[in-house]
Amino acid sequence: MELIFGCWRVGAICLALNFRLTPPELSYILNDSEASLILVDDPFKQVAEATKPHCKTVKHWLGTTGVGGDSDYEQALAKATPVYDFHPQGYEDQCLLMYSSGTTGNPKGVIITHGMVEFTNAGAMRVGDARPDRVSLNNMPLFHIGGLQVTGLPSLWIGGCCVIMRLFDVDGTMKAIDNPDLNIAVLFMVPAAYNAMRMHPDIDKIDFSRIEIALGGGETVPEPLTHFWLDKGLVIQEGYGMTETCAAGTTLRKEDIPHMIGSAGRPLSHSRVKIVDEDGAEVPRGEAGEILFKGASVTPGYWRNPEANAQSFTADGWFRSGDIGRMNAAGYVYVED
């Protein structure tokens, strides 16, 4: 988070790197993005050393402990001249670059602008009476749009607080939720994480009563899992979005549950969704087709990839998700494939 906000202050673009990638995968992304400065967390020094020889544009590699300990990064900060004024930027200016792997070929760099972040944050405020006194738990990776944008940035945007875990750990997550001093009220996790807590032997010892908003996404939340947590007093609000939509798209509201369990909800503010057939014509409600997005949270395109842009956007500006779904008469979306 510190790096992201530092980049935004000076008008730089922050590149999010998946720490699970191999050196060849990382070197492709670093060369394609023309990154110039890389921060390396201590556990990934060996990966960085194996990646360095293949990178053409990186001028600076800075080590960091990730938790404020003595490091190249902290020493560089101590020597730097403070920047107190924001570099002028508008909604159309790029602020993030995240690579979306897809299923074939090289990953594509998704351009994320300040406007996308702003309008996604604004839309998130309507998903459960957002308040600045709430504390959110961020235990999903911040290199992923879900971990960063579903609860992290919206919580800070409204003046709230985030408890950030370096990675998901079921024991640590449950201890954090159970800790009254942390007072965690907002969660976002993928179904596998909710299921890991469900299977934990101490599940019945944990106090979940302080959780006011529990969001789920990344994939469809199984109905039995939703019902299990509903019996525990935790209402999982399933959502559907992509890196290309800055995580915005559709979300279930609390009042939609339990009668709409299985749906990914209705479009958020500033997001438009429609279902089309192979010819691009909108299908009747209830019929399956490709899910398309349009709105202020949708990417303007892929990083230096005109071919991907031509394939992914319709002539009138709708983004083709590649996912199959249907929309019922009330506008609720069901993701099927």
Buried (B, 14 or more C-beta within 10 A) or exposed (E): EEBBEBBBBEEBBBBBBBBEBEBEBBBBBBBBBEBEBBBBBEEBEEBBEBBBEBBEEBEEBBBBEBEEEEBBBBEEBEEEEEEEEEEEBEEEBBBBBBBBEEEEEEBBBBBBBBBBBBBBBBBBBEBBEBBEEBBBBBBBBBBBBBBBBBBBBBBBBBEBBBBEBBEBBBEBBBEBBBEEEBEBBBBBBBBEBBBBBBEBEEEEEBEBEBBBBBBBBBEBBBEEBBBBBBEBEBBBBBBBBBBBBBBBBBBBBBEBBEEBBBBBBBBBBBBBBBBBEEEBEEBEEEEBBBBBBBBBBBBBBBBEBEEBBEEBBEEEEBBBBBBBBBBEEEEBBBBEE
